[in-house]
Structures are given as structure tokens and as C-alpha cells.
């Protein structure tokens, strides 16, 4: 074991980014999803939505409720979510299986409509991928991992111009990390070493 504060070692002894800690759910997410490429409109919509719900909370809270979110938001099918009514909003605000924040619920429904409108311009996935940085250096430590980037600021502006909300530059940087647009597995993490 390295003893570096930037790395955590799970029960299996494998070095991972320190934010994972020892939580089995976060370990599984880190090892099998975080930083991996995402494909398909519903998958991109889910990631942007979950990052918005995470704002101000821990990612572990969102992960624990992820199945509830998928059920409540119709598998993040943008066409279905865009058709949600005031009755659906009331249902979601009462659903203990998700984070019951009225503004974030309304934002997710509105963002689903924006996803549909974006189809004519190439779609959500193309817009996000267009903001991939030309160069990205793997961080050596957690202190080198930024909260935002010029690209996340540009992506946030582009999404807001298209009617999205809860898509600030910090939230978009987190989404870019989660979806493999940038790879912020720190040096020494087994995922960084895997490529």
C-alpha cells in the first residue's frame, strides 16, 4: 500500500481514487462506470440528471437511490419524462426512493423536453462530446483535479442556451468525468493504470 492520501485501498487491497473510500457501492461504481464512455440518449440524460440531483449532496446518496430514480423517471427515457404532468410531479415529490427536491424534479422534466428539442441539432450526446478537451492530463493527486474547466463552462452555457437548467459548470465537469469525457482517475489508481 502506498500510504498516499489520494488513494484508497478497498478490502481487496486494490488502489482506487480516494473519494471511493470503503463503500462497496462506490467501489463498484468507480471500477465499472466512472470515467467510462457512455452511449445512447437515455444514458446521457440519466447521467446529467443524476449529477443535477447530486448538487449539494454526496454522490453516495445518489448512488443509493439510483434504482429509485430509474423507476421514478421511467428509465430516463426522455420522451416519457417529457410527458410528465403536474400529477407526476406530485408523485415524485412524495417518492422516498428519490431525492425529493421540487426544483430538481421540475428541472429533470424540463431537461427531458430540451433533450427532445436538441435532437434536430444532433442530439445531447453529440453536444456533450463536442466539448471534450483537446488535451487532458491525468492528475497526479486529488489536489490537481479541478472543479470546473473551460470546456465545462462552455458546455454549461451551450446547454443553458438550449433550455437546460441545473447544468452549471461544476455539475457539467462532474458529468464529463462520469461519462469519460475527461479521465480524472489519479495516478496510482488501478483504473488509471488500466488505460
N, C-alpha and C positions, 0 to 999 in steps of 0.2 A: 504494500500500500504506500501511496506517495506522501500522505500527510498534507497534501495541498488543500486549502480551503475551497478551491474552485471545483473540487471533485468530491463525489460521494461514492462510497462503496456499499453496494447492497449486500444482502445475505449471501449472494453468490460470489462476492468478492470482486465483481466487475466494476471498473471505474466509470462513472457517469457524471454528467453536469450536476453540480451541487444542488441546484434548485429541486432536483428529484427527491432528495432525502432518502428515506427508507420506506416510503409509501408504495405498496405493491401496484396500486392503480397508476401512480405517476411513473413508476419504473416501466410498466408495460407501455404506457403512452410514449414515453421518451424513446424506448427501444424500437417500437414498431410504427410510430406515426410522426412524431415531432421532427420536422426538418425533411420529411419525405414528400415527394411530389404528389399533388392532389389532382385528380382529373374528374371532370364532369361538373355540370352546373350546380346540382344539388349539393355535392361535396364542398364546393367553394362557398355556396350560400350558407351551409351549415357552419363552416369554419369562421366566416365573417360574423355570423350571428352569435356564435358561442364566445368569440373574442369580445363582442359588444357586451354580452351579459357578464363577462368576467370583469369588466371595467370596475375598479374599486374593490374587487374581491380576490380571493386566491383562485388560482387555476384548479387546485384540488377540489374546491367547492363545485366548480363547473363540471369537472370530470365525474364526480359522484352523482350528478344529476343528468348526465348526458343521455342516458336511456330515456329518462322522463322528458327531456327536451325533444328527442326524436319522436316519441309518441305524441306529445302535445302539439308539435309543429309538423305533423304529417310527413315525417321523414325528411323534412326540409325541402319538400317539393315546392318550388317557387309558385307554380300555378295554383296549387291547393292553398298555400299560405296566403297568397294574394287575394284569394276569395273569402278570407275570414271576415266575419261580421262583428258587430258590437257584442253579440251573444258569445261569439268565440273569445273575444277579449275578456269578457266577464268570466268565462270558463277558465281561461288561462290565469287570470288574476287569483283564482281560487285553487289552482292546482299546486299542491305541496310538492309535486315531483319536479318542479322547475323553480327558478328564481323568479319570484312574483313581483317584478318591478314593472309597474304600468307603463312607464315611458319606454323601457326596453322592449316590452311586448309590442307596443304600438310601432316602435321603430322596426322590429322584425317584420311585421306585416307590411309596413310601408316599403321596406327594403325589398321585400319579395316582389312588389309591384315594380320597383325600379329595376330589378333583375330582368323582369319580362320586357320592360321598355328598352333595356340595353341590348337585347338580342339583335335588333336591327343594326347595331353598330359593332357586331362581332361577338358580343356576349361578355359576361362577367369574367370568365377565365382569361380571355384574351386581354381584357383591360388590366387585370392584375399582373399577368405575366409581362405585359409591356413595361412594367415598372421595375423589372429585375435590374439590379445594378450591373453595370459593365464589369466592375471588379468588386470582389468582396474578399477580405482577408479573414481567415479563421481566427477567432480571438484566442489569445494565449491564456487569458484569465477572464473571470466574470466581470471584472472592472472594465475590460475592453469591450464588453457587449453594450452597444448603445440602446437607448430607449426609443430613438427615432433615427431616421436617416433622410437625406434629401429626397430619396425615392419614396419613402413612406409619406412625407409631406405632400409630394406631387400626387401620389395615389389618393390620399385623403381628399385633396382638392378636386381631383377628377371625379371621384365618387360623389362628393357633395354637389358638384355641378349637375350630376345626373339624378339627384333627388335622394341619395342615401343619407342616413343620419347615424349617429353613434359610430362614426368611422374616422375618428381623429388620427393624427399621425402616430401616436403611441400604440393605439389599437391596431392600426394597419401594420406597424412594424412587427407586432406580435403575430399577426396573421401571416405576414411574409415569412417569419421564422417557422411557424407551424406548418406552412404549406410548401416549404422547400424553396422559396424564392431567394432566401438567404440561409446560409448554414452556419449557425452560431453554436454548434457543439464545440466546447472548448478543447484546446489541445490536451491530449491525455485521456479524453473521454473515448470509450470504445467505439462509439458511433463516428467520432471524428477520424479515428484510425481506420474505420471500415470504408471510408471514402466519401 
